[in-house]
Amino acid sequence: MVTFFGVVNADDSVMPPSDITTDGIPIYRRRLGFGFSVVVEGRPGASRRPVGMSAFAPDPSDPTVRPDLQIQVTQPLGNGSPEVCDNSLPVIGGVPAVNPPNFEVTQTISDRLNDLGCRFLTGDGVPGSRGSADACTVFSDGVPRFVNRASTTQYCGQIARRFGFAAGDTVVTVQLRDSVGNLGPLALIIVRIVPLGA
């Protein structure tokens, strides 16, 4: 289950929400749609099984094959390219939207989960989760660690200019799967991009 879901500044410090909706969804207001990270942490849920470690598990012919990190956005990131995991030079594309949020088992949804998930990297630069010693969140003592002490794993997605968030509100929805395939409850945040002068 998700134990932390939020935004982390470029210096790896945790950004507090700017506001919270009446439904309890945190809102993160920023001037630019890039230059920060989206971070998801989790711990075992009712099954007591470990949280899965995969962020990228594509199969273009089987929509049931999905990563353990399942995350999507309601506005396209960058150019919204439909290519899955076009996240390396010379061509870096964006991520298509899923609006309204929907985890139906279709190839389109699975491709979009993989496209965004492949940008959540380990400290070694490959898609996947991180342990506490490799956390992408750093606190005032300079030591990297998880945001929530109950967390057992962390996923870190650095948002680059070429797949940045668009102006306005983007709902980001995530669910985590455990090592035997059980899905935890959904968690949501809103990333609100308000350019200077808007």
Contacts in CASP RR format, 6 or more apart in sequence:
PFRMAT RR
TARGET T0000
AUTHOR 0000-0000-0000
METHOD contacts of the structure
MODEL  1
MVTFFGVVNADDSVMPPSDITTDGIPIYRRRLGFGFSVVVEGRPGASRRP
VGMSAFAPDPSDPTVRPDLQIQVTQPLGNGSPEVCDNSLPVIGGVPAVNP
PNFEVTQTISDRLNDLGCRFLTGDGVPGSRGSADACTVFSDGVPRFVNRA
STTQYCGQIARRFGFAAGDTVVTVQLRDSVGNLGPLALIIVRIVPLGA
1 42 0 8 1.000
1 43 0 8 1.000
1 44 0 8 1.000
1 45 0 8 1.000
1 176 0 8 1.000
1 184 0 8 1.000
1 185 0 8 1.000
2 40 0 8 1.000
2 41 0 8 1.000
2 42 0 8 1.000
2 174 0 8 1.000
2 175 0 8 1.000
2 176 0 8 1.000
2 184 0 8 1.000
2 185 0 8 1.000
2 187 0 8 1.000
3 41 0 8 1.000
3 42 0 8 1.000
3 43 0 8 1.000
3 148 0 8 1.000
3 150 0 8 1.000
3 151 0 8 1.000
4 39 0 8 1.000
4 40 0 8 1.000
4 41 0 8 1.000
4 42 0 8 1.000
4 146 0 8 1.000
4 147 0 8 1.000
4 148 0 8 1.000
4 151 0 8 1.000
5 26 0 8 1.000
5 39 0 8 1.000
5 40 0 8 1.000
5 41 0 8 1.000
5 172 0 8 1.000
5 174 0 8 1.000
5 187 0 8 1.000
5 188 0 8 1.000
5 189 0 8 1.000
6 14 0 8 1.000
6 15 0 8 1.000
6 17 0 8 1.000
6 26 0 8 1.000
6 28 0 8 1.000
6 38 0 8 1.000
6 39 0 8 1.000
6 40 0 8 1.000
6 189 0 8 1.000
7 14 0 8 1.000
7 15 0 8 1.000
7 28 0 8 1.000
7 30 0 8 1.000
7 36 0 8 1.000
7 37 0 8 1.000
7 38 0 8 1.000
7 39 0 8 1.000
7 189 0 8 1.000
7 191 0 8 1.000
8 14 0 8 1.000
8 15 0 8 1.000
8 36 0 8 1.000
8 37 0 8 1.000
8 38 0 8 1.000
8 39 0 8 1.000
8 136 0 8 1.000
8 137 0 8 1.000
8 156 0 8 1.000
9 15 0 8 1.000
9 36 0 8 1.000
10 35 0 8 1.000
10 36 0 8 1.000
11 138 0 8 1.000
12 37 0 8 1.000
12 136 0 8 1.000
12 137 0 8 1.000
12 138 0 8 1.000
12 144 0 8 1.000
13 137 0 8 1.000
13 138 0 8 1.000
13 139 0 8 1.000
14 39 0 8 1.000
14 137 0 8 1.000
14 139 0 8 1.000
14 147 0 8 1.000
15 28 0 8 1.000
15 36 0 8 1.000
17 26 0 8 1.000
17 27 0 8 1.000
17 28 0 8 1.000
17 189 0 8 1.000
18 27 0 8 1.000
18 28 0 8 1.000
18 29 0 8 1.000
18 192 0 8 1.000
19 26 0 8 1.000
19 27 0 8 1.000
19 29 0 8 1.000
20 26 0 8 1.000
20 27 0 8 1.000
21 27 0 8 1.000
21 190 0 8 1.000
25 171 0 8 1.000
25 188 0 8 1.000
25 189 0 8 1.000
25 190 0 8 1.000
26 189 0 8 1.000
26 190 0 8 1.000
27 169 0 8 1.000
27 189 0 8 1.000
27 190 0 8 1.000
27 192 0 8 1.000
28 189 0 8 1.000
28 190 0 8 1.000
28 191 0 8 1.000
28 192 0 8 1.000
29 192 0 8 1.000
29 194 0 8 1.000
30 36 0 8 1.000
30 165 0 8 1.000
30 191 0 8 1.000
30 192 0 8 1.000
30 193 0 8 1.000
30 194 0 8 1.000
31 193 0 8 1.000
31 194 0 8 1.000
31 195 0 8 1.000
31 196 0 8 1.000
32 193 0 8 1.000
32 195 0 8 1.000
33 159 0 8 1.000
33 164 0 8 1.000
33 165 0 8 1.000
33 166 0 8 1.000
33 191 0 8 1.000
33 193 0 8 1.000
34 159 0 8 1.000
34 160 0 8 1.000
34 161 0 8 1.000
34 163 0 8 1.000
34 164 0 8 1.000
34 165 0 8 1.000
35 158 0 8 1.000
35 159 0 8 1.000
35 160 0 8 1.000
35 161 0 8 1.000
36 158 0 8 1.000
36 159 0 8 1.000
37 136 0 8 1.000
37 156 0 8 1.000
37 157 0 8 1.000
37 158 0 8 1.000
37 159 0 8 1.000
38 71 0 8 1.000
38 156 0 8 1.000
38 157 0 8 1.000
38 159 0 8 1.000
38 172 0 8 1.000
38 189 0 8 1.000
38 191 0 8 1.000
39 136 0 8 1.000
39 137 0 8 1.000
39 147 0 8 1.000
39 154 0 8 1.000
39 155 0 8 1.000
39 156 0 8 1.000
39 157 0 8 1.000
40 69 0 8 1.000
40 71 0 8 1.000
40 120 0 8 1.000
40 154 0 8 1.000
40 155 0 8 1.000
40 174 0 8 1.000
40 176 0 8 1.000
40 187 0 8 1.000
41 146 0 8 1.000
41 147 0 8 1.000
41 148 0 8 1.000
41 151 0 8 1.000
41 153 0 8 1.000
41 154 0 8 1.000
41 155 0 8 1.000
42 51 0 8 1.000
42 148 0 8 1.000
42 151 0 8 1.000
42 152 0 8 1.000
42 153 0 8 1.000
42 154 0 8 1.000
42 176 0 8 1.000
43 51 0 8 1.000
43 148 0 8 1.000
43 150 0 8 1.000
43 151 0 8 1.000
43 152 0 8 1.000
43 153 0 8 1.000
44 50 0 8 1.000
44 51 0 8 1.000
44 152 0 8 1.000
44 178 0 8 1.000
45 178 0 8 1.000
45 182 0 8 1.000
45 184 0 8 1.000
46 182 0 8 1.000
47 178 0 8 1.000
47 180 0 8 1.000
47 182 0 8 1.000
49 178 0 8 1.000
49 179 0 8 1.000
49 180 0 8 1.000
49 181 0 8 1.000
49 182 0 8 1.000
50 152 0 8 1.000
50 153 0 8 1.000
50 178 0 8 1.000
50 179 0 8 1.000
51 68 0 8 1.000
51 129 0 8 1.000
51 152 0 8 1.000
51 153 0 8 1.000
51 176 0 8 1.000
51 177 0 8 1.000
51 178 0 8 1.000
51 179 0 8 1.000
52 68 0 8 1.000
52 129 0 8 1.000
52 153 0 8 1.000
52 176 0 8 1.000
52 177 0 8 1.000
52 178 0 8 1.000
52 179 0 8 1.000
53 68 0 8 1.000
53 128 0 8 1.000
53 129 0 8 1.000
53 153 0 8 1.000
54 67 0 8 1.000
54 68 0 8 1.000
54 69 0 8 1.000
54 127 0 8 1.000
54 128 0 8 1.000
54 129 0 8 1.000
55 67 0 8 1.000
55 68 0 8 1.000
55 69 0 8 1.000
55 117 0 8 1.000
55 118 0 8 1.000
55 120 0 8 1.000
55 121 0 8 1.000
55 127 0 8 1.000
55 128 0 8 1.000
55 129 0 8 1.000
55 155 0 8 1.000
56 67 0 8 1.000
56 85 0 8 1.000
56 114 0 8 1.000
56 117 0 8 1.000
56 118 0 8 1.000
56 127 0 8 1.000
56 128 0 8 1.000
57 65 0 8 1.000
57 66 0 8 1.000
57 67 0 8 1.000
57 68 0 8 1.000
57 114 0 8 1.000
58 65 0 8 1.000
58 84 0 8 1.000
58 85 0 8 1.000
58 110 0 8 1.000
58 111 0 8 1.000
58 114 0 8 1.000
59 65 0 8 1.000
59 110 0 8 1.000
60 84 0 8 1.000
60 107 0 8 1.000
60 111 0 8 1.000
63 105 0 8 1.000
63 106 0 8 1.000
63 107 0 8 1.000
63 109 0 8 1.000
63 110 0 8 1.000
64 105 0 8 1.000
64 110 0 8 1.000
65 110 0 8 1.000
66 110 0 8 1.000
66 113 0 8 1.000
66 114 0 8 1.000
66 177 0 8 1.000
67 113 0 8 1.000
67 114 0 8 1.000
67 117 0 8 1.000
67 127 0 8 1.000
67 177 0 8 1.000
68 129 0 8 1.000
68 176 0 8 1.000
68 177 0 8 1.000
68 178 0 8 1.000
68 179 0 8 1.000
68 181 0 8 1.000
69 117 0 8 1.000
69 120 0 8 1.000
69 128 0 8 1.000
69 129 0 8 1.000
69 155 0 8 1.000
69 174 0 8 1.000
69 176 0 8 1.000
70 103 0 8 1.000
70 113 0 8 1.000
70 174 0 8 1.000
70 175 0 8 1.000
70 176 0 8 1.000
70 177 0 8 1.000
70 183 0 8 1.000
71 113 0 8 1.000
71 116 0 8 1.000
71 117 0 8 1.000
71 120 0 8 1.000
71 172 0 8 1.000
71 173 0 8 1.000
71 174 0 8 1.000
72 97 0 8 1.000
72 98 0 8 1.000
72 101 0 8 1.000
72 102 0 8 1.000
72 103 0 8 1.000
72 109 0 8 1.000
72 112 0 8 1.000
72 113 0 8 1.000
72 116 0 8 1.000
72 172 0 8 1.000
72 173 0 8 1.000
72 174 0 8 1.000
73 95 0 8 1.000
73 97 0 8 1.000
73 98 0 8 1.000
73 116 0 8 1.000
73 165 0 8 1.000
73 170 0 8 1.000
73 171 0 8 1.000
73 172 0 8 1.000
73 173 0 8 1.000
74 97 0 8 1.000
74 98 0 8 1.000
74 99 0 8 1.000
74 100 0 8 1.000
74 101 0 8 1.000
74 170 0 8 1.000
74 171 0 8 1.000
74 172 0 8 1.000
74 173 0 8 1.000
75 97 0 8 1.000
75 99 0 8 1.000
75 165 0 8 1.000
75 166 0 8 1.000
75 168 0 8 1.000
75 169 0 8 1.000
75 170 0 8 1.000
76 94 0 8 1.000
76 95 0 8 1.000
76 96 0 8 1.000
76 97 0 8 1.000
76 166 0 8 1.000
77 94 0 8 1.000
77 95 0 8 1.000
77 116 0 8 1.000
77 159 0 8 1.000
77 163 0 8 1.000
77 164 0 8 1.000
77 165 0 8 1.000
77 166 0 8 1.000
78 93 0 8 1.000
78 94 0 8 1.000
78 95 0 8 1.000
78 162 0 8 1.000
78 163 0 8 1.000
78 164 0 8 1.000
78 166 0 8 1.000
79 93 0 8 1.000
79 94 0 8 1.000
79 162 0 8 1.000
80 93 0 8 1.000
80 94 0 8 1.000
80 95 0 8 1.000
80 96 0 8 1.000
80 97 0 8 1.000
80 163 0 8 1.000
81 93 0 8 1.000
81 94 0 8 1.000
81 95 0 8 1.000
81 96 0 8 1.000
82 96 0 8 1.000
82 111 0 8 1.000
83 93 0 8 1.000
83 115 0 8 1.000
84 111 0 8 1.000
84 114 0 8 1.000
84 115 0 8 1.000
84 118 0 8 1.000
85 114 0 8 1.000
85 115 0 8 1.000
85 118 0 8 1.000
85 127 0 8 1.000
86 92 0 8 1.000
86 93 0 8 1.000
86 94 0 8 1.000
86 115 0 8 1.000
87 93 0 8 1.000
87 118 0 8 1.000
87 119 0 8 1.000
87 163 0 8 1.000
92 160 0 8 1.000
92 162 0 8 1.000
92 163 0 8 1.000
93 162 0 8 1.000
93 163 0 8 1.000
94 115 0 8 1.000
94 162 0 8 1.000
94 163 0 8 1.000
94 164 0 8 1.000
95 112 0 8 1.000
95 115 0 8 1.000
95 116 0 8 1.000
95 119 0 8 1.000
95 163 0 8 1.000
96 112 0 8 1.000
96 115 0 8 1.000
97 112 0 8 1.000
98 109 0 8 1.000
98 112 0 8 1.000
101 171 0 8 1.000
101 173 0 8 1.000
101 186 0 8 1.000
101 188 0 8 1.000
102 109 0 8 1.000
103 109 0 8 1.000
103 113 0 8 1.000
103 175 0 8 1.000
117 127 0 8 1.000
117 157 0 8 1.000
118 127 0 8 1.000
119 127 0 8 1.000
119 157 0 8 1.000
119 158 0 8 1.000
119 159 0 8 1.000
119 163 0 8 1.000
120 127 0 8 1.000
120 128 0 8 1.000
120 129 0 8 1.000
120 155 0 8 1.000
120 156 0 8 1.000
120 157 0 8 1.000
121 127 0 8 1.000
121 128 0 8 1.000
121 156 0 8 1.000
121 157 0 8 1.000
121 158 0 8 1.000
122 128 0 8 1.000
122 129 0 8 1.000
122 130 0 8 1.000
122 134 0 8 1.000
123 130 0 8 1.000
123 134 0 8 1.000
123 136 0 8 1.000
128 155 0 8 1.000
129 153 0 8 1.000
129 154 0 8 1.000
129 155 0 8 1.000
130 136 0 8 1.000
130 153 0 8 1.000
130 154 0 8 1.000
130 155 0 8 1.000
130 156 0 8 1.000
131 146 0 8 1.000
131 153 0 8 1.000
131 154 0 8 1.000
132 144 0 8 1.000
132 145 0 8 1.000
132 146 0 8 1.000
132 151 0 8 1.000
132 154 0 8 1.000
133 144 0 8 1.000
134 144 0 8 1.000
135 144 0 8 1.000
135 145 0 8 1.000
135 146 0 8 1.000
135 154 0 8 1.000
135 156 0 8 1.000
136 144 0 8 1.000
136 154 0 8 1.000
136 156 0 8 1.000
136 157 0 8 1.000
136 158 0 8 1.000
137 144 0 8 1.000
137 145 0 8 1.000
137 146 0 8 1.000
137 147 0 8 1.000
137 154 0 8 1.000
137 156 0 8 1.000
138 144 0 8 1.000
138 145 0 8 1.000
139 145 0 8 1.000
146 154 0 8 1.000
159 165 0 8 1.000
165 191 0 8 1.000
165 193 0 8 1.000
166 193 0 8 1.000
167 193 0 8 1.000
167 194 0 8 1.000
167 195 0 8 1.000
167 198 0 8 1.000
168 192 0 8 1.000
168 193 0 8 1.000
168 194 0 8 1.000
169 190 0 8 1.000
169 191 0 8 1.000
169 192 0 8 1.000
170 190 0 8 1.000
170 191 0 8 1.000
170 192 0 8 1.000
170 193 0 8 1.000
171 188 0 8 1.000
171 189 0 8 1.000
171 190 0 8 1.000
172 188 0 8 1.000
172 189 0 8 1.000
172 190 0 8 1.000
172 191 0 8 1.000
173 186 0 8 1.000
173 187 0 8 1.000
173 188 0 8 1.000
174 186 0 8 1.000
174 187 0 8 1.000
174 188 0 8 1.000
175 183 0 8 1.000
175 184 0 8 1.000
175 185 0 8 1.000
175 186 0 8 1.000
175 187 0 8 1.000
176 183 0 8 1.000
176 184 0 8 1.000
177 183 0 8 1.000
177 184 0 8 1.000
178 184 0 8 1.000
END
